[in-house]
């Protein structure tokens, strides 16, 4: 008997029961754009970049379990247009100044903007006032770049057992906070060795004093576009940036 | 220049400004950035006031505050797209002190030096061939539509070709050392992040002989222009002033590092061996209500006597020698031209600039043979400090970056004194001389007003850096009557 499979952009993609559409696509090395998804963590479907059309309905590929015979649209002009709009909103909600960002070239947000051919922010920027937290001896937190993916929240809670990070506020005022009375990272037991220090897809959590040690042109997404790196995206692990 | 009670002659009109006619050259064209010149004329068209204004403001010094120090060399270079390497390196040099890298590795210093001399080469070539050659080859009041690089290419195709290729070579040097032709990331606090492979060096070495040859030709071209019309080149916009630049410990011309030296208008040494870390004891800045660009001066002499010029003409005459043979021979010829006195003529900036172009080409040729460029020890660090000053001779003159960093690694203060700012008073002096000599009592034409711009261009100002503004627009000038009504308008497009 053939294993169950979905039809992803017309291609049969096998899966095992319990896998999501994203899991199946990654296993087959087919790229579905995503930011908040990480194969080591329980999916939460908040960024919506992985939105696909399954049997005619818009769904999050990272949360919807695959079902045998499901017809899934992924790389279509309609979906990529919506994803581009989502990216534009993420860019204007924060302060993303790629030219001087240490994460440039290793940043998933930037890489997806290139991948999906985002040519301008389109929307008026919010220019939020988000001071950096440089209190920790090893790590800088630059909240300007936070996209609320909660990967650091999940990693710190579920892997490190520390719950250093959390989201606070509602709606447009929602923001990342540090779980300390002072609100400062220095007043937590956070360490560069933590899993949470290595899962940020953008440039919020950075090791101090090592900026630009890797030249432009030799960084992860300089070498190969993100859409070609599915295998490595699936194999992301602690210690590997991006 | 004679000074009035309110400042320098022609800085502020003595007569009621309301009775004078205002002419504005806005923006000044074929310079980097955005500035304007205003003239006030009386009813007999006599010049009463001349000012070079810098009209926009961005304020890098403010928004760099609160950022982590390791971002700074990459961020501040965005001040400019013409010589970002200068800001990149000046910031890195300042932050070397913060990370305790009192002495870089040999590879790091040579790679930075190569990057910088590539920058000098491309910037000087851009300025001379693209921006100034049209005036010098065709005449200041020649047909406006022809006064551009396209006109030069049509009339002097080989000159234009060499100018373009000289610049391209400099850009390639930058690409190989910084990662990109514009806004790379080669320098980091404490060193560099990349070496240059033997293969890349060989690629540059294949062309560098030709580059040195073309640079020699460029010096000869400028000398021929001077020799053809000394009455113009030696006096156009000329004013006497002090001169400031870095020189190497042994007195050699050095664009990358050294101590500060100041000579007075007669060539006597006023200050020598001055440690750049103490620059704030040497230099003060004056603010004037009519310009966003500050007016630096030597603290010991005050704003009226202490202003000075920087850049190629100051550097070539401030140093004792140039440490490459071809450029040194050309330097001696320039010094001889002054007959024992410093050459102050603004148009001699072009001569000095091309000597520096030649020196940069010779230095690059020497460095490319050095295996340290392909070394692996690229950075170092030591005891952390809270403050650092980095000074470099940018293409347009002395560039000062000063940062203070707190215990959390964030920048708390930033002070930038850029090359063009040092030349603020000199440029104002030059255009006042030109206005008095050429414009006084005459009906103004585009060609006459271009004389003002020719004087400004000699300094190769980068108005973007000077006020951190960006923009480049065609020349447009307006004539207004006493009541302020526009009675005529000229633009380069008309």
Contacts between the chains, C-beta under 8 A, distances in Angstrom:
chain1	res1	chain2	res2	distance
A	97	B	75	7.9
A	99	B	74	7.0
A	99	B	75	7.3
A	99	B	78	6.0
A	99	B	183	6.5
A	100	B	67	7.9
A	100	B	71	5.0
A	100	B	74	4.7
A	100	B	75	3.6
A	100	B	78	7.1
A	101	B	71	7.8
A	102	B	70	7.3
A	102	B	71	6.8
A	131	B	66	6.8
A	132	B	66	6.8
A	132	B	67	7.6
A	132	B	68	7.2
A	132	B	410	7.1
A	134	B	68	6.5
A	134	B	408	3.8
A	134	B	409	5.7
A	134	B	410	5.1
A	135	B	408	6.0
A	140	B	68	5.6
A	140	B	409	7.3
A	208	B	68	7.1
A	208	B	70	7.9
A	208	B	409	5.8
A	209	B	70	6.0
A	209	B	99	7.4
A	209	B	409	6.5
A	210	B	70	7.2
A	211	B	68	7.0
A	211	B	70	3.2
A	211	B	71	5.8
A	211	B	74	7.6
A	211	B	188	6.8
A	212	B	70	6.8
A	212	B	73	7.7
A	212	B	74	6.0
A	212	B	185	4.6
A	212	B	188	5.2
A	212	B	193	5.9
A	213	B	188	6.6
A	213	B	193	5.6
A	214	B	193	6.9
A	215	B	179	4.7
A	215	B	184	7.9
A	215	B	185	6.0
A	215	B	186	7.2
A	215	B	193	4.9
A	215	B	194	4.6
A	216	B	179	4.4
A	216	B	180	6.1
A	216	B	184	6.4
A	216	B	185	4.9
A	217	B	179	5.1
A	217	B	180	7.4
